[in-house]
């Protein structure tokens, strides 16, 4: 889905940018250009930053569960 129409930036690009370390609107803008023109997409970008940051935090704190051994089946 196209989020930033001014610069042609999709939600996938913004999500990738956040996963690669961008944590603020300014950092996202510097990395991919989203949110640097008319600011109409800023609420959506902020929501993506929040969602991706929450997902990363959840993954970092969840316990690692080993796969079930196939030999037990």
Beta strands, then each sheet from edge to edge (+ up, - down):
strand 1: 2-4
strand 2: 9-10
sheet 1: 1+ 2-
end
